[in-house]
C-alpha cells in the first residue's frame, strides 16, 4: 500500500499585538476570567488592562515595551501573560460554557482557516444559515482570520442540546463547493483528499476534472 505523503501544514502564528487586539475586542471574556479565576499570576495585570481599556483610546499603537514599563515588569513576562490570558479564556469556555451564557441559543463555533482550528461556545439570538457570513474577531489570533462563512450546521439533541456550526475562513466559492460535492459523489475525489490536501491542490484537481 502506497504511503500517503504528508503535506506541509499552514498554521497561524500570532503576534503578541494580535492576541492583545483579540482580548480588546471582547473585554467581557476577560472580566469573566477575572471573576472565575481570580487568583492567577496575571490577575493584577489583566485587571490593569481592563481598567485601561486595553489602551484602545490611545491614538498610536502601544508597544509591548510601553505596557511593560507601565506595569513595572519586563516585556518577556508581558508577552507570556498575554498569551496565557488568551489561552485560559478558551480553556474556561471549553470547561464552563455556562459562564459565557447570555440570552439566546447555545452554539459551538468550530472555526477553521487552512490548518488552524479552534472551537468556542457562545450564545446567539438566531442561528446563521449555510453560506452566511460570520465575523468573530476574538478567534483571529487562533486561526488567522476573523471572517468566516457557514460550511455546516449540526443539531445535537441530548441532555444539553447544542448546535455546532462549522465556520470556514477561506474565501467562499459556491460553485467550487458544488463541484467538490459532485466529484466526491462520483468518486473522482476521495473523502480523505479533503483532509490530506490543501484547498488549492483540490482546486487544481477539480479544474482538471471539469475543464468543460
N, C-alpha and C positions, 0 to 999 in steps of 0.2 A: 504494500500500500504506500502510495507516494506521501511523503511528509509535506504538510502544509507549511509554506514559507511564512514566517511571522512578519507582519508588516510593521513598519515604523509607526509608532503611536504619536499623535499630535495632542499633547496635554498642555493645558494652560498653566503658566507660572505667573501668578500675580505679583505686582509690586506692593510695597507697604502702603503707598498712597492709594492704590486701587482698593485695597482692603478698607482703608480708612474712609474712603468715599462710600463704600457699601454700608459701613456702620452708620455713617452720617445720614444715609438715605432712610434708615429705619431706627430712629432713636428709641422707639417703643421696645424693640427687641433688646436693646442694651439695658433699658430700665428693667425689663423682665429678668435679665441675667443678674442684675444687682439685687433684685428682690428675692430671687430664689436661690442664689449662690452668693450670699453677701460677704463671705469670709475667704476671699481669694487673694493671691499676691498682687493682683492688678485692680482690686476693688476701688481703692482710693484714686488710682489713675483714671479708671473708667468713669467714676463719678465726676472727676475733674473735666473729662472730655464732654460729658453730658452738660455740665454747668456752662462750659464754654461753647456749647452747641457745635462741637467738633470743628471749631474755627471757621465755620462756613460764612460768618459775617465779615471775615477779612477779605479785602479785595484781591490780594495776591495769594498765591498758593503757599501754604505754610509748610516749611521744611521739617523733616523729622528732627533735624538738629535743633530747630527753634522749639519744637514741642518738648524735646529732652531738656532744654535749658529751662523752660517754664516749669517743668516738674522736677528739676534739680536731680537729673539722673543722666545716664548715657544713652546714645542712640541705639545701641545693640539691645538694651533692655526694653526700650520703647517699641522697637520692631518686634521683639519677642512677645510682648504683651498684646500688641495689636493683633498679631496672628492668633494668639491664644484666645483672645476675646471672641474673634470671629468663629473659630472652630468650636468654642464652647457653646455659642448660640445654636449652632447646628446640632450639637450633641443634646442640648436641653430640649430643642424642638423635637428631636427623634424620640427621646425618652419620655417627655411630658408634653405632647402636643396640646393637651388641655390648657396649659399655661398661656398658650397663644390664642385662646378662644375669644371670639367676638361674634356678634350676630351674623348668621349666615350658614352656609353649607360647608361642612368639613371636606377638604380636598387635600390630596398629597400630590404635589408637583414633582415630577421626575424630569429634571432638566438635563439636556444633552447638547453638547456642541463639539463636534469631532470626537475625540476620545476623552473628553472631560465630562463628568457626570456628577449630579448631586440630587438629593431629594429634600423636600421641605413641606411641612404641613402648614396649611393656612385655612382661612375661612372666607368664602365668597358669597356675595348676595345672589349671584347667578352663576351657573356652570357654563364656561365657554364651550363653543361647539367646534367640531373638527374644522381645521384650517383657519380658525380665527387667530388673531394676534394677541399675545400676552406680553406685557412689559413688566419685568421683575428685576429691578436694579440691584437688589440685595445679593443675588447669586452671581453677579458678574465676575467677582474675584475667584469664584469657584470654577466656573466653566469658560469664562472668556467672552460671554455675551449676556446682554440684558433684554434682548428682544427675541421672542420665540413665536412659533406657530404650533397649534394643537395638532399633534400627529395621531393620537389615540386616546380614547377615554374608556375606563373600565369601572364598573359599579360592583363593589363587593358588599353583598348583603350578609351580615353576620351579627354578632353581639354588638359590635361597634361598626356601623355602616360607614364605609369610606369610598370616596370617589378618587381614583388615581388618574391623573392627567399627564400624559407624556408630552413634553414640550421639546421641540427641536429648534436649535439655534441657527442651523444652516438655512440659507435662503429657500423659500418655498417656491416650487415649480409644480403646479398641479398636474401638468401634462407628464412631467417626469415621474411623478408618483403613480400615475395611471399606467404608464408603460412598464414601470417596475413591477407592479402587481400583475400585469399581463405576462411579463417574462417569467415571473415566479409560477404563475398558473400553468404556463406552457412548459415549465421545467427547463427553460433555456438558461435560467439563472438559479443557482441553488440557494436555499434558505440561509445556509451558513456563509454564503458570499456576502450577505448583508452585514455580517459581523467581522469577517476576515479581510474585507476590502474597504478602502477609503471610498467616500461618496463619489469622488472624481473618477476613480477606477471603475466603479459601477456605471457611471455616466458614459465612459468610453465603451463599455460592453454593450450598453443599450443603444448607443449610436450606431454601432456596427450591426446589431441585430435588426434595427428598424430604420435603415437608411432611407427607405422609400416611404 
